[in-house]
Amino acid sequence: MRQRIYCLILFACLLGGCIFKQPYDVDKAQRSEFSISDDAYHLAGQRFMVLENNEFEENGQIFYVESETELAKLIQYAIDHDLESISYQSKHTMDLDLVSKQLSILNPFDISLLQNDTSYSNHAGDTLYVSHRITISNPDERYAQAKQEAQRRVAEIISDNMSLDERIAAIHDNIILTTRYEEENAETNSAQFQASGVLLDGVGVCSGYSRAFLLMAKEAGVEAIYVSAEAMNHGWNYVKGDNGWRHIDITWDDPVPDQEGRILTTYLNAEEAVFFGDNLHILNNTEKATLNEIINSFFSNHS
């Protein structure tokens, strides 16, 4: 399993001679609420704080965040709505590596974030305002094709009258029947770690399987996240079925060597006692806590 978290770059630009005389005070700024739709896949019913009447940044919304989780939510909102950038203010310096780690659990692709900071000052050199703009990109050039393929497959195998468990099983089976596990060329073929390798080439390793599932699950209206187990160097999915959240390992349900038409269901909708029995799967306490935090933060408002 390989998981990429791209470095975040800070760029500062100092503009002297600004006509503004008073430093910007976040605490005194007028604010309004921005609500997420109740039927959104992530963040349903949650709200962001928007800063109003900002004379330094007159174009676009300026969001206010107080923590890395709030910033991750804001960026996830941008990702879900195909926004390329987002602007924010905060009284605290954000740990963008932590933000990236949260986003890597939620999304079926590598996240690349570039933060540009622009500093405004007066003639005396006093800082009046610092703007923060994050640009979001996906280094996988074939991701758009993979998403289209995920949509095509979901339309083919998923029907409106299916239960959550039936949808999960259908996606699980489809990926296994169309994918061959291959690790030998993984270091030279980065596509095997991506959803695009599984959905477009039919070849992948655990992260590719898990990301392909994540992409198809979202298209099918199934809540899911990506699980990364450091001790195992392995990845799988955590999925919400008819009876709550369960772990699912599609990679281990695909026989090796590839056997045409054969599907295992050992780790499909398995109880935790089975999934983690005999230390077959290992998650440390920090990793388990992180999964629960992600679910509560990004999916907790769903009925």
Backbone bond lengths (Angstrom), bond angles and torsions (degrees), N, CA, C in turn:
res aa  C-N    CA-C-N  psi(-1)  N-CA   C-N-CA  omega(-1)  CA-C   N-CA-C  phi
1 M - - - 1.456 - - 1.518 109.31 -
2 R 1.317 117.32 135.59 1.454 120.63 174.44 1.517 107.94 -130.46
3 Q 1.298 115.19 132.66 1.460 120.03 -179.18 1.514 107.86 -127.16
4 R 1.318 117.00 126.69 1.450 120.75 -176.97 1.523 110.71 -104.01
5 I 1.313 115.46 131.53 1.454 121.30 170.23 1.526 105.78 -123.63
6 Y 1.300 117.00 111.57 1.443 121.46 -172.97 1.518 112.03 -77.16
7 C 1.319 115.62 143.58 1.454 121.00 -179.86 1.526 110.45 -65.21
8 L 1.312 114.93 150.88 1.449 121.59 -177.97 1.525 108.71 -107.15
9 I 1.301 116.73 131.30 1.452 122.04 -173.44 1.517 109.81 -107.67
10 L 1.310 117.03 133.32 1.453 121.92 177.70 1.520 109.57 -104.73
11 F 1.331 116.31 134.79 1.454 121.66 179.96 1.523 108.09 -128.85
12 A 1.311 117.19 121.27 1.462 120.66 -178.86 1.516 110.55 -110.18
13 C 1.321 115.67 135.20 1.462 121.56 178.86 1.517 108.09 -128.20
14 L 1.335 117.85 120.04 1.452 121.77 -177.91 1.516 109.71 -100.33
15 L 1.335 116.26 122.58 1.451 121.56 179.98 1.523 109.12 -110.96
16 G 1.332 117.19 111.06 1.459 120.12 -179.86 1.513 111.41 -85.63
17 G 1.331 115.12 162.11 1.455 119.15 174.37 1.500 115.15 76.40
18 C 1.326 120.01 22.59 1.454 121.88 178.83 1.520 109.81 -65.29
19 I 1.312 116.58 147.15 1.453 120.91 -177.92 1.527 111.18 -81.12
20 F 1.325 117.73 -13.39 1.451 120.43 -178.62 1.527 109.11 -75.09
21 K 1.317 117.38 134.47 1.453 121.45 -173.19 1.522 113.50 -100.95
22 Q 1.317 117.27 -27.04 1.444 120.80 -175.19 1.527 111.19 -107.85
23 P 1.334 117.14 136.88 1.472 118.94 174.37 1.520 110.59 -61.04
24 Y 1.316 115.50 148.83 1.458 120.86 179.49 1.527 109.15 -75.52
25 D 1.324 116.79 130.12 1.462 122.47 -178.72 1.522 109.11 -111.28
26 V 1.336 116.33 107.38 1.466 120.88 -178.11 1.530 111.22 -59.84
27 D 1.324 116.22 -37.27 1.459 119.88 -177.15 1.531 112.26 -65.24
28 K 1.323 117.96 -29.90 1.452 121.70 -177.40 1.522 113.20 -95.08
29 A 1.324 116.92 -3.98 1.467 120.53 -176.71 1.523 110.97 -70.04
30 Q 1.323 115.26 142.91 1.469 120.00 174.67 1.518 108.93 -68.53
31 R 1.348 116.38 140.52 1.458 120.68 -175.46 1.521 111.23 -129.48
32 S 1.310 114.48 155.38 1.461 121.11 173.18 1.526 107.68 -140.62
33 E 1.324 116.59 165.24 1.460 121.06 -179.91 1.518 110.75 -101.89
34 F 1.321 114.35 142.49 1.460 121.91 176.01 1.520 106.89 -119.13
35 S 1.326 117.57 116.80 1.465 121.94 -173.40 1.516 112.23 -99.52
36 I 1.332 115.63 143.49 1.454 122.84 175.22 1.531 108.21 -91.04
37 S 1.305 115.88 142.26 1.462 121.36 -179.68 1.529 110.97 -56.27
38 D 1.328 115.50 143.60 1.465 120.77 -179.79 1.522 113.39 -65.23
39 D 1.337 117.67 -19.36 1.463 120.37 -179.23 1.529 112.74 -104.14
40 A 1.326 117.58 13.94 1.463 121.09 179.48 1.523 110.69 -66.84
41 Y 1.321 116.77 149.69 1.469 120.91 179.93 1.529 110.48 -66.45
42 H 1.336 116.45 -48.51 1.457 121.02 173.19 1.530 109.05 -107.07
43 L 1.320 116.32 151.86 1.470 123.19 168.07 1.522 114.00 63.84
44 A 1.317 118.30 24.63 1.465 121.15 -176.17 1.527 111.41 -54.68
45 G 1.338 115.88 126.01 1.449 121.52 176.29 1.519 115.21 76.77
46 Q 1.321 118.27 -2.11 1.459 120.25 -179.44 1.529 110.66 -82.40
47 R 1.338 116.23 167.90 1.464 121.20 -174.37 1.517 111.34 -130.45
48 F 1.339 115.00 145.74 1.453 122.08 171.43 1.524 108.90 -109.44
49 M 1.326 115.70 154.30 1.454 121.06 175.76 1.536 108.47 -97.71
50 V 1.336 115.95 129.89 1.464 122.10 -179.82 1.521 109.01 -113.50
51 L 1.336 116.68 133.38 1.460 122.02 177.60 1.522 109.41 -88.56
52 E 1.311 115.97 129.57 1.462 121.50 -176.23 1.533 111.13 -103.01
53 N 1.348 115.15 160.71 1.475 123.25 172.66 1.526 112.30 53.36
54 N 1.309 115.64 47.97 1.461 120.75 177.81 1.525 108.52 -89.20
55 E 1.340 117.49 109.96 1.464 121.07 -175.46 1.521 112.91 -75.02
56 F 1.320 117.36 -13.29 1.459 120.23 178.10 1.528 111.45 -85.84
57 E 1.323 116.93 -32.99 1.466 121.87 179.78 1.525 108.13 -128.75
58 E 1.289 116.27 93.29 1.459 120.93 -173.81 1.525 113.05 -86.21
59 N 1.317 117.31 -18.80 1.462 121.15 -176.87 1.523 110.89 -104.57
60 G 1.321 115.44 129.58 1.454 120.66 175.69 1.513 112.89 86.16
61 Q 1.341 115.54 169.40 1.457 122.06 -179.25 1.516 110.90 -85.36
62 I 1.318 115.68 138.51 1.453 122.03 175.14 1.528 106.86 -112.85
63 F 1.307 117.00 113.94 1.457 121.50 -176.98 1.534 110.07 -92.37
64 Y 1.319 115.21 151.92 1.458 120.83 177.36 1.527 109.19 -112.39
65 V 1.330 117.14 128.54 1.463 122.03 179.52 1.517 109.44 -129.41
66 E 1.321 115.56 151.74 1.460 120.91 -178.80 1.520 113.45 -115.70
67 S 1.320 117.97 -7.22 1.466 119.90 -176.97 1.522 110.28 -151.74
68 E 1.336 115.12 167.59 1.462 120.01 177.68 1.521 111.31 -63.65
69 T 1.332 117.23 -36.26 1.462 119.63 178.70 1.522 110.90 -64.63
70 E 1.336 117.64 -40.20 1.461 120.30 177.32 1.526 111.07 -64.44
71 L 1.327 117.26 -38.39 1.460 120.28 177.65 1.527 110.41 -67.77
72 A 1.338 116.82 -40.18 1.469 120.18 176.62 1.527 110.31 -61.36
73 K 1.328 116.92 -40.14 1.467 120.35 176.88 1.523 110.59 -61.39
74 L 1.312 116.13 -43.50 1.465 120.68 -179.62 1.521 111.11 -62.14
75 I 1.321 116.28 -44.02 1.468 119.92 179.07 1.519 110.57 -68.18
76 Q 1.342 117.45 -37.30 1.463 120.15 176.96 1.521 110.41 -62.90
77 Y 1.329 116.90 -39.79 1.471 120.42 174.66 1.526 109.95 -57.50
78 A 1.332 116.77 -44.61 1.466 120.88 179.82 1.529 110.95 -62.61
79 I 1.324 116.78 -43.26 1.467 121.11 179.19 1.522 110.46 -61.49
80 D 1.327 116.38 -46.61 1.462 120.80 -177.66 1.524 112.36 -63.37
81 H 1.335 116.81 -25.14 1.463 120.61 -178.22 1.525 112.14 -109.14
82 D 1.338 115.91 18.13 1.473 122.32 174.70 1.523 112.46 57.22
83 L 1.318 117.10 35.50 1.462 121.39 175.37 1.522 108.81 -88.26
84 E 1.313 116.65 138.11 1.460 120.64 -176.83 1.523 112.70 -85.71
85 S 1.333 117.71 -19.59 1.457 119.88 -178.85 1.519 110.23 -152.99
86 I 1.319 114.87 163.73 1.464 121.83 -179.56 1.527 107.57 -148.40
87 S 1.340 117.12 143.50 1.467 121.61 178.78 1.519 109.75 -112.76
88 Y 1.321 115.99 142.21 1.461 119.35 -178.03 1.521 111.28 -146.95
89 Q 1.326 114.62 162.48 1.456 123.25 171.75 1.525 108.48 -127.74
90 S 1.316 116.04 151.78 1.448 121.59 176.76 1.522 109.32 -157.94
91 K 1.314 116.67 151.22 1.465 120.39 175.57 1.525 111.10 -82.38
92 H 1.318 116.55 -9.11 1.458 121.25 -176.79 1.529 110.22 -120.28
93 T 1.319 116.16 152.54 1.460 121.11 173.87 1.524 108.80 -77.26
94 M 1.318 116.05 126.17 1.458 120.73 -176.49 1.529 111.85 -84.05
95 D 1.327 116.51 138.64 1.466 122.55 172.97 1.530 107.02 -85.59
96 L 1.324 116.38 96.43 1.458 120.63 -172.93 1.528 112.42 -72.31
97 D 1.322 117.68 -22.14 1.464 119.44 173.92 1.531 110.17 -64.96
98 L 1.325 116.53 -41.05 1.458 121.07 177.60 1.524 110.80 -64.95
99 V 1.331 116.15 -39.57 1.471 120.77 176.96 1.526 109.81 -60.46
100 S 1.319 116.88 -45.50 1.465 121.57 -179.01 1.522 111.93 -62.35
101 K 1.328 116.62 -38.99 1.461 120.53 -179.81 1.527 110.86 -64.11
102 Q 1.330 116.85 -39.74 1.457 119.42 177.24 1.533 110.66 -64.56
103 L 1.314 116.71 -43.17 1.459 120.48 -178.77 1.521 112.11 -66.50
104 S 1.331 117.26 -31.17 1.468 120.51 -179.38 1.521 111.81 -66.54
105 I 1.332 117.22 -23.94 1.463 121.28 178.42 1.523 111.00 -77.87
106 L 1.322 116.36 -26.20 1.463 121.69 -172.82 1.520 114.44 -94.90
107 N 1.321 117.35 -19.60 1.460 119.84 -169.43 1.523 113.27 -120.78
108 P 1.344 116.34 146.25 1.464 120.52 -177.01 1.525 113.95 -87.68
109 F 1.317 117.12 32.04 1.466 120.06 178.74 1.522 108.82 -156.46
110 D 1.337 116.09 163.61 1.454 121.03 176.56 1.527 109.03 -68.57
111 I 1.305 116.71 137.82 1.459 122.19 -179.51 1.521 109.06 -100.95
112 S 1.339 116.23 126.46 1.460 121.44 173.80 1.524 108.15 -116.49
113 L 1.331 116.24 119.80 1.456 121.72 -178.74 1.527 109.34 -118.82
114 L 1.318 115.80 131.97 1.464 121.80 176.25 1.525 107.75 -122.78
115 Q 1.320 116.76 116.70 1.460 119.97 179.00 1.517 110.27 -100.99
116 N 1.330 116.07 125.61 1.453 122.67 173.93 1.519 109.09 -106.81
117 D 1.313 117.13 122.33 1.454 122.99 176.99 1.521 109.16 -106.91
118 T 1.314 117.03 126.20 1.460 121.96 177.79 1.512 109.19 -116.17
119 S 1.335 116.54 123.63 1.460 121.65 -177.04 1.523 110.19 -103.85
120 Y 1.335 116.13 130.47 1.464 122.47 177.42 1.535 108.43 -106.91
121 S 1.336 116.45 133.67 1.461 120.00 -178.78 1.528 110.96 -135.86
122 N 1.320 116.49 164.88 1.459 120.36 176.48 1.526 109.86 -94.48
123 H 1.345 117.20 -174.76 1.470 121.41 -177.76 1.523 112.25 -61.69
124 A 1.337 115.81 -28.15 1.460 119.30 -178.59 1.523 112.73 -82.02
125 G 1.333 115.94 -4.16 1.456 119.66 -179.51 1.507 114.51 88.21
126 D 1.334 116.70 5.64 1.462 120.28 177.74 1.523 110.13 -74.67
127 T 1.324 116.70 134.11 1.459 120.75 178.83 1.520 109.96 -74.45
128 L 1.317 116.04 125.73 1.458 121.53 179.65 1.520 112.21 -100.28
129 Y 1.323 114.94 -31.74 1.469 117.71 -174.49 1.523 108.50 -166.03
130 V 1.330 115.98 143.13 1.464 121.41 173.98 1.526 107.63 -127.00
131 S 1.312 116.74 120.69 1.466 120.78 178.54 1.521 109.82 -93.48
132 H 1.333 116.43 148.33 1.459 122.33 179.07 1.530 108.34 -125.43
133 R 1.309 115.97 117.89 1.468 120.57 177.18 1.512 108.72 -124.81
134 I 1.341 116.21 126.78 1.461 121.44 179.31 1.523 109.16 -108.12
135 T 1.314 115.66 126.33 1.456 122.35 175.38 1.525 108.47 -100.27
136 I 1.317 115.93 132.07 1.466 122.39 -174.04 1.528 109.37 -111.17
137 S 1.319 116.50 132.23 1.464 119.08 177.31 1.521 110.52 -144.96
138 N 1.311 114.41 162.15 1.463 122.67 179.82 1.530 107.91 -120.34
139 P 1.333 118.28 113.86 1.469 120.58 -176.14 1.525 114.74 -66.62
140 D 1.335 118.41 -15.57 1.461 120.78 -178.79 1.528 109.38 -78.76
141 E 1.322 116.48 107.42 1.459 121.43 -175.99 1.527 112.33 -66.37
142 R 1.329 117.26 -19.75 1.470 120.02 -177.81 1.523 113.03 -100.85
143 Y 1.329 116.44 10.75 1.457 118.56 -176.94 1.526 111.84 -61.93
144 A 1.321 117.49 -40.36 1.468 120.32 179.90 1.528 110.56 -60.14
145 Q 1.330 116.73 -40.07 1.467 120.51 176.76 1.520 111.06 -65.52
146 A 1.340 115.97 -40.74 1.467 120.32 179.41 1.526 110.32 -63.77
147 K 1.322 116.92 -39.22 1.457 120.33 178.68 1.526 111.06 -64.32
148 Q 1.317 116.57 -41.21 1.463 120.42 177.15 1.527 111.01 -62.71
149 E 1.335 116.02 -40.52 1.458 120.05 178.74 1.529 110.54 -66.65
150 A 1.335 116.73 -38.45 1.467 120.14 176.93 1.521 110.27 -62.38
151 Q 1.314 117.31 -42.17 1.468 121.55 178.30 1.521 110.92 -63.29
152 R 1.338 116.54 -40.87 1.471 120.64 179.78 1.520 110.33 -63.64
153 R 1.332 116.34 -45.62 1.467 119.71 -178.15 1.528 111.44 -66.07
154 V 1.321 116.50 -43.04 1.465 119.80 -179.45 1.528 110.50 -62.51
155 A 1.316 116.76 -40.98 1.469 119.90 178.24 1.522 111.02 -62.68
156 E 1.327 116.56 -29.03 1.461 122.27 -177.15 1.520 112.52 -82.24
157 I 1.326 117.72 -35.71 1.471 120.07 -171.20 1.531 114.41 -109.13
158 I 1.330 117.30 -12.60 1.468 120.63 -176.15 1.525 109.99 -112.33
159 S 1.335 115.75 133.41 1.459 120.74 175.44 1.526 109.47 -118.82
160 D 1.321 116.37 159.07 1.466 121.39 -174.74 1.528 112.98 -62.60
161 N 1.320 117.49 -27.72 1.471 119.94 -175.91 1.528 113.32 -88.14
162 M 1.328 117.39 3.88 1.464 120.44 178.36 1.520 111.26 -74.81
163 S 1.333 116.61 143.53 1.460 121.45 172.37 1.529 108.83 -75.79
164 L 1.329 116.43 170.15 1.460 120.09 177.68 1.525 110.79 -60.65
165 D 1.329 117.16 -44.81 1.466 120.20 -179.66 1.525 111.59 -61.64
166 E 1.320 116.76 -38.12 1.472 120.37 178.57 1.517 110.78 -67.46
167 R 1.314 117.44 -38.16 1.477 120.49 177.42 1.531 111.04 -65.28
168 I 1.322 115.25 -44.40 1.464 120.18 179.34 1.528 110.50 -60.68
169 A 1.328 116.90 -45.20 1.468 121.11 -179.97 1.520 111.34 -63.99
170 A 1.331 117.03 -39.48 1.463 120.77 -179.12 1.528 110.80 -64.22
171 I 1.329 117.14 -41.92 1.467 120.71 178.93 1.521 109.87 -68.61
172 H 1.317 116.90 -44.95 1.470 123.66 176.44 1.527 110.19 -51.89
173 D 1.327 117.24 -50.94 1.465 121.74 -177.47 1.525 111.86 -67.15
174 N 1.316 116.86 -40.36 1.461 120.76 -178.33 1.522 111.44 -62.27
175 I 1.326 116.20 -44.46 1.466 119.56 -179.91 1.529 110.61 -64.49
176 I 1.321 117.47 -43.25 1.469 120.82 -179.54 1.522 111.04 -63.05
177 L 1.328 117.47 -43.91 1.467 121.51 -176.69 1.525 113.19 -69.55
178 T 1.319 117.28 -20.05 1.476 119.98 -174.98 1.527 113.00 -113.73
179 T 1.347 117.53 5.48 1.464 120.41 -174.54 1.514 111.61 -129.40
180 R 1.313 115.49 141.45 1.459 122.34 173.96 1.527 108.69 -112.49
181 Y 1.328 116.11 127.43 1.469 119.55 177.67 1.521 108.34 -72.81
182 E 1.322 115.94 127.14 1.463 120.07 -179.91 1.516 109.11 -145.95
183 E 1.322 115.66 118.86 1.464 121.79 -177.35 1.513 112.50 -108.36
184 E 1.328 117.62 -17.49 1.465 121.65 -171.67 1.524 112.78 -59.29
185 N 1.327 117.25 -42.58 1.460 120.09 -175.65 1.530 112.32 -101.60
186 A 1.329 117.09 17.80 1.460 120.39 -172.29 1.528 112.71 -63.23
187 E 1.317 117.20 -35.81 1.465 119.05 -176.95 1.521 112.59 -71.07
188 T 1.315 117.63 -23.67 1.468 120.53 179.31 1.526 112.11 -103.08
189 N 1.326 116.72 -13.77 1.463 120.72 -179.77 1.523 109.08 -120.95
190 S 1.340 115.78 88.55 1.461 120.09 -175.56 1.520 112.45 -65.40
191 A 1.337 118.12 -18.20 1.466 121.12 -179.53 1.520 111.61 -61.89
192 Q 1.326 117.57 -25.68 1.463 120.41 -178.94 1.524 112.40 -66.06
193 F 1.338 116.21 -18.62 1.457 120.51 178.40 1.526 111.89 -90.68
194 Q 1.330 116.06 -3.90 1.460 121.13 -173.90 1.520 111.57 -110.95
195 A 1.330 115.36 160.34 1.462 120.15 173.44 1.526 110.66 -60.26
196 S 1.321 117.24 -31.44 1.469 120.57 -178.66 1.522 111.45 -65.10
197 G 1.333 118.34 -35.75 1.460 120.29 178.43 1.508 111.87 -63.52
198 V 1.324 116.15 -41.62 1.469 121.14 -179.80 1.523 111.17 -72.52
199 L 1.329 117.26 -48.00 1.465 120.72 -172.85 1.527 113.74 -79.56
200 L 1.316 117.47 -27.89 1.468 120.07 -176.79 1.522 113.11 -104.34
201 D 1.343 117.00 -32.62 1.463 120.68 -176.89 1.523 113.32 -106.48
202 G 1.338 116.48 -17.45 1.459 119.93 -178.43 1.508 113.62 73.52
203 V 1.339 117.13 22.04 1.465 122.04 -178.94 1.525 108.72 -137.40
204 G 1.346 117.00 139.42 1.446 118.14 177.96 1.503 113.57 -172.18
205 V 1.336 114.91 173.17 1.461 122.87 171.50 1.534 106.74 -114.67
206 C 1.328 117.23 -172.43 1.468 120.12 -169.27 1.522 113.76 -57.20
207 S 1.340 117.96 -41.90 1.459 118.77 -179.14 1.519 111.06 -67.27
208 G 1.341 117.68 -34.44 1.461 120.69 176.37 1.517 111.99 -65.71
209 Y 1.331 116.95 -44.51 1.471 121.26 175.97 1.528 110.17 -58.27
210 S 1.333 116.27 -48.58 1.459 121.40 -174.64 1.520 111.65 -66.95
211 R 1.314 116.84 -37.87 1.462 120.34 179.51 1.523 111.26 -71.93
212 A 1.313 116.72 -37.38 1.467 119.78 176.08 1.525 109.77 -62.62
213 F 1.333 116.22 -41.23 1.463 119.37 177.36 1.521 110.35 -62.76
214 L 1.327 116.95 -44.07 1.462 121.71 -179.19 1.528 110.49 -59.81
215 L 1.312 116.83 -42.24 1.460 121.46 -179.67 1.519 111.22 -66.51
216 M 1.318 117.38 -45.11 1.463 120.72 179.54 1.529 111.55 -70.03
217 A 1.326 116.72 -36.22 1.465 120.27 179.91 1.522 110.80 -61.29
218 K 1.324 116.83 -44.76 1.466 119.44 179.49 1.517 110.81 -61.51
219 E 1.333 117.51 -41.55 1.468 121.28 178.32 1.525 110.96 -63.64
220 A 1.328 116.67 -27.89 1.464 121.22 -178.42 1.527 112.81 -93.54
221 G 1.347 116.91 2.40 1.454 120.15 179.68 1.509 114.45 76.02
222 V 1.330 116.65 25.82 1.462 122.22 179.87 1.529 108.41 -107.16
223 E 1.322 116.79 127.45 1.455 120.58 179.30 1.526 109.87 -76.60
224 A 1.335 115.71 132.37 1.461 120.12 -177.74 1.518 109.90 -157.56
225 I 1.317 116.08 154.72 1.454 122.16 174.87 1.532 109.28 -136.07
226 Y 1.307 114.64 170.58 1.461 121.96 -178.15 1.526 109.10 -100.78
227 V 1.316 116.78 131.34 1.461 122.42 -179.80 1.526 109.06 -107.47
228 S 1.317 116.24 129.44 1.461 121.09 178.36 1.523 108.93 -120.97
229 A 1.328 116.33 118.19 1.461 121.96 -178.36 1.524 109.34 -105.08
230 E 1.318 116.44 107.14 1.461 120.91 -175.30 1.525 111.70 -63.10
231 A 1.320 117.61 -41.56 1.468 121.33 -176.27 1.524 111.62 -63.84
232 M 1.335 116.58 -28.23 1.467 121.02 -177.72 1.520 112.78 -99.77
233 N 1.343 116.85 -13.32 1.460 120.58 -170.25 1.527 109.42 51.71
234 H 1.329 114.97 50.43 1.463 121.40 -172.02 1.517 109.36 -144.88
235 G 1.341 115.62 151.81 1.448 120.56 179.05 1.514 112.24 -132.97
236 W 1.325 115.83 149.91 1.465 122.28 176.34 1.519 108.31 -151.11
237 N 1.323 118.21 -161.37 1.468 120.98 -177.81 1.526 112.07 -124.71
238 Y 1.305 114.34 153.32 1.463 123.39 171.33 1.525 105.18 -116.40
239 V 1.329 116.98 122.80 1.464 121.64 -166.31 1.526 110.49 -131.22
240 K 1.334 116.10 142.77 1.457 120.32 177.39 1.520 109.90 -95.44
241 G 1.340 115.92 108.92 1.461 121.94 177.52 1.513 111.60 -100.18
242 D 1.309 115.95 -161.86 1.475 120.96 -177.90 1.520 112.56 -64.39
243 N 1.333 117.44 -26.16 1.464 121.08 -177.84 1.524 112.71 -114.48
244 G 1.308 116.38 29.63 1.460 120.32 177.37 1.521 113.05 100.82
245 W 1.321 115.01 -165.95 1.467 121.05 -174.31 1.527 111.28 -81.62
246 R 1.337 115.10 133.31 1.471 122.30 178.37 1.530 109.69 -137.50
247 H 1.310 115.51 152.08 1.467 120.91 174.07 1.527 109.37 -82.47
248 I 1.329 115.35 145.96 1.468 121.02 178.23 1.533 108.48 -142.33
249 D 1.314 117.17 130.08 1.466 121.77 -179.02 1.529 108.35 -120.48
250 I 1.317 115.84 94.64 1.464 120.70 -178.50 1.516 110.89 -70.36
251 T 1.317 117.18 -34.35 1.466 120.42 -179.29 1.522 110.95 -58.64
252 W 1.319 116.79 -46.81 1.463 120.37 -177.93 1.529 112.29 -75.58
253 D 1.324 117.47 -13.69 1.469 120.43 174.97 1.532 112.42 -89.24
254 D 1.341 116.97 -1.01 1.463 121.24 177.29 1.522 108.61 -101.43
255 P 1.339 118.54 110.52 1.467 121.18 -176.10 1.530 112.49 -57.45
256 V 1.319 116.12 141.35 1.462 123.48 175.77 1.522 108.17 -125.13
257 P 1.350 119.10 126.11 1.473 125.84 -0.76 1.528 112.03 -66.58
258 D 1.324 114.73 163.85 1.457 120.63 -174.82 1.530 110.82 -59.40
259 Q 1.319 115.27 130.90 1.467 121.33 179.32 1.523 108.30 -121.57
260 E 1.311 115.98 109.79 1.458 121.59 -172.75 1.533 111.36 -55.49
261 G 1.334 114.91 126.20 1.453 121.14 175.58 1.514 115.43 83.05
262 R 1.358 117.82 -5.73 1.464 119.74 -177.70 1.523 110.91 -94.21
263 I 1.330 115.73 128.61 1.456 122.29 179.99 1.524 108.93 -128.26
264 L 1.334 116.28 127.64 1.456 121.03 172.72 1.529 109.36 -93.60
265 T 1.314 116.93 152.50 1.465 121.06 178.83 1.528 111.01 -127.39
266 T 1.322 116.31 21.38 1.466 120.96 -177.24 1.521 111.77 -58.32
267 Y 1.329 116.42 -39.73 1.460 120.71 -175.58 1.523 111.96 -114.20
268 L 1.308 115.77 29.76 1.457 122.52 173.11 1.523 108.44 -102.96
269 N 1.335 116.33 116.57 1.462 121.73 178.25 1.529 111.79 57.93
270 A 1.326 115.99 33.67 1.470 120.45 -177.08 1.527 111.18 -79.70
271 E 1.320 115.56 146.55 1.461 120.47 172.41 1.534 108.73 -64.92
272 E 1.332 116.57 153.27 1.466 120.02 -178.67 1.523 111.63 -59.94
273 A 1.332 116.95 -34.91 1.464 119.95 -179.75 1.528 111.28 -61.79
274 V 1.335 116.21 -32.95 1.460 120.91 177.87 1.519 110.35 -80.53
275 F 1.316 115.86 -45.99 1.463 120.37 -175.48 1.526 111.58 -61.96
276 F 1.334 116.28 -41.90 1.464 120.32 -178.09 1.524 112.58 -101.55
277 G 1.334 117.44 5.56 1.453 120.99 -179.49 1.513 113.07 -61.92
278 D 1.328 116.08 143.30 1.475 123.02 179.16 1.526 112.20 55.38
279 N 1.346 116.39 27.16 1.471 122.23 178.88 1.523 112.91 56.98
280 L 1.337 116.33 31.21 1.459 119.49 176.04 1.522 110.88 -65.24
281 H 1.328 116.09 -40.27 1.457 121.56 172.18 1.527 107.82 -118.94
282 I 1.332 115.56 140.90 1.464 120.24 -175.88 1.521 109.53 -131.03
283 L 1.320 116.03 125.56 1.457 122.67 170.52 1.521 108.05 -128.76
284 N 1.327 117.34 133.01 1.461 118.35 176.90 1.524 109.92 -80.12
285 N 1.310 116.54 170.88 1.460 120.94 -174.92 1.523 112.39 -62.43
286 T 1.330 116.75 -35.77 1.465 120.25 178.71 1.518 110.56 -65.19
287 E 1.321 116.84 -42.96 1.469 120.81 179.50 1.523 111.37 -65.12
288 K 1.330 116.87 -40.19 1.467 120.66 177.76 1.528 110.81 -64.24
289 A 1.331 115.92 -43.84 1.466 119.88 179.92 1.524 110.91 -63.25
290 T 1.330 116.45 -38.36 1.469 120.58 179.75 1.524 111.30 -62.63
291 L 1.337 116.42 -42.00 1.465 119.81 178.75 1.526 110.85 -60.30
292 N 1.317 116.74 -45.01 1.464 120.37 -179.92 1.525 111.50 -65.15
293 E 1.325 116.59 -38.14 1.467 120.31 178.33 1.527 110.71 -64.20
294 I 1.326 116.52 -41.18 1.461 120.74 179.54 1.525 110.47 -63.94
295 I 1.318 116.59 -45.45 1.468 120.52 179.52 1.525 110.70 -60.59
296 N 1.334 116.70 -47.06 1.458 120.47 -178.12 1.525 112.37 -66.93
297 S 1.319 116.90 -32.17 1.466 120.48 -177.41 1.520 113.18 -82.05
298 F 1.335 116.87 -36.54 1.472 119.36 -170.85 1.529 114.04 -108.99
299 F 1.339 116.96 -15.97 1.456 119.20 -177.73 1.540 113.44 -127.07
300 S 1.314 117.90 -1.43 1.468 120.90 -168.00 1.513 114.35 -65.74
301 N 1.325 118.50 -21.41 1.469 120.04 -176.60 1.519 112.98 -88.89
302 H 1.325 117.41 1.11 1.449 119.88 178.45 1.528 110.24 -75.25
303 S 1.309 115.86 146.20 1.462 119.58 177.38 1.523 109.91 -77.33
